[in-house]
């Protein structure tokens, strides 16, 4: 299945979850999209609940089905809690960290910055959004692209950053200082349901 590129608000309402993590999608219409979106729906089966949880996280990080499954399989081979490892791998994607630093206002915008070759990791251009950033890596915008309006406008809107990233305003670069703790990630995600989904 290809990556979803349609309206993010529609998908957010479909899964009942803010995939931009701002809550804006559900603020005005906290029910499903379409003519019957406000109708009462029956209780989901266990499988339906697990599938919905998987889709919430997949849409949030903007990952296609194959990448999502491969990331889960990689997480299941690591030491520790599979669900937490899975979320950490998703957080360590380059496009996600570009978004977390504030170079883009959405993950979709961050992916575009990476695809277009505007982003460097440790001084080298990386144009693969799924690139796994390691702890200690430094992420920046290419020197001759630092005045991009889309980047400067996005940085101007940043009010707070996550604690596992440090940002040097003078150099316009962010450092991935450590892996995130589970309590620093979205509390509305129940990753145990995703583990159950893939372990069937």
N, C-alpha and C positions, 0 to 999 in steps of 0.2 A: 504494500500500500504506500502511495506517495505521501509526501508531507502535505498537510493541509495548508492552503494558502488563501482561503476565503476569510470572511469577516470573523475576527476574533470574538466580538461581542456575542455573535450567534452561537459559537461553540461554547462559550462560557455559560450562556443561559441553558444550553442543551445539557451540560453536565452539572449545572448548579454550583459552579465554582469559579472564582475570579482567576482566570489564567494569567492576567497581568499583575496579580497580587495587589491591586489597588482597590478592588471592590466596586469600581465604577460601572462595570458591565451589568451588575445586578442591582444597582442602587435604585433605578427607576422601575425596572420590570424584572423582579426576582422569580421569574417562572420561565418555562421552556419557550423557544421561538415558535412562530407559526400560528395558524388560526386556532389550533386547539392546545396551545402551549399552557393555557391557564386552567385546563381541565384537570380534574383529579386523576392521578395515575395509580395503578395497582402497585402493590408492594413488589420490589425487585427480588428475584431469586438470589441465592448466594453467588452464583456465577455472574448474574447481572450486576450485583454490587461490586464484585471484584473487577469486572470489565470496566465499569464506570470509573473506578478509582484509577485504573491503568490509563484510561483515556484522559482523565484530569491531568495527570502528571505528564503524559506524552504531549498534550496540547500546550501545557504550561511552558515546557522547555523547547517546544517546536521541533520535536524529533520524529523521524518517520518510523514506521513499525519495525523494520529490520534493524535499524540503529538501536532502537529502544530495547529490543530483545537481546541483541549482542551485548549491550551495556549491562543488562541484567545478568547474563551468563558470566560476564567478566567479574561482576560484583560477587556472584555466588562462589567464585574460586578464591576470593580474598579471605583473610582471617578476620574474625569479628562478626558483627550482625549484618546479614545480607542486605536487609532493607536500608539500613543506615549507609552501608558501603555503596549501595545503588544510588542513593540521593547524592552522596559525595562525588561519585563519578559524574553525575549529571551537572552538579555545581562546578566541577572542574573543567567543563567544556569551555573552549575559548570564547564562543559567542556569548555564553552566560556571564563569564567574568567581565567581558567588555561592557555588558549591560550593568552588572553590579558596580563596576567602577564609575559608571555614569557617562561613558562616551556615547551612549545611545539611550533613548527613553523607553525602548521596548527591546525584547530579545530578537524580534524580527528585524528591527533596525540595526541591531548589533551584528546579526548574521550578514546583513548586506554590507556593512563596513568591512567585515573580515573578507567576504567574497570579493570585494572590489580592491583588495590589497592595501587597505589603509592602515592595517594593524601590524605591529611587530611584537615578537616575544624574544626577550633578551637581545634586542637589537636586530633581529632577523625577521624579514617579512614572512608572515604565515597567513595563507588565504583559505585555510580549511576550518570551517566553523566548529567541527567536532573534535578538533585538536585537543588532546588532554594536557592541560597545563599542570606543571608540577609545582609543589610547594617551593617557594623561593624564586620562581620565575617572575620576570618583570614585563608587564604588558604596557605598550605605549602606542600612540598614533605616529605614523611615519613623520619624520622631521618636516618635510615639505608639505604635509597635509594637516598640520596642527591648527591651521586657521580655517578649516572647513566649518562652514556655518552650522551645519547639522550637529557637529561635535561641540562647538562652543555654546550653542543654544542649549544642548542637552546638559552640559556641565553646569551651566548657569542655574538649572532647575534642581540640582542635587541639594538636598537638605541633610541627608544622613547616609552613611555607607555601612555595610556590614563589617563586623569586627575582624573577620578573617582576611580583610584586604586593607592595605595601607595605601594612601595616595599622596604623591608629591606634586603639589600644585605648580611649583616652579618648573619642573621637568615634564609635567603632564604625563605622568606614568603611575601605574598602580602595581603593587607587589602582592602576590598571593602568599601571605605569610604562614598560613597553616590550614589544615583541613577544617571545615566547619563542624561544630558540634550539632547534634540532632536538634537541640532546643533553639538553635539559631536559624533553623529552616522552617518552612511553612507548617504550622501546627495543624492545619486542616487536612493534611495528607496522612492517610493511613497506609503506610508502605507495606504493612503486614498483609494487607489484602492483595497487593501486587505479587508478593512472594507466593501466596496461596494460589493465585491465578497461574503463575508459571510452573508451580510445582505439582500441578495436577497430572 
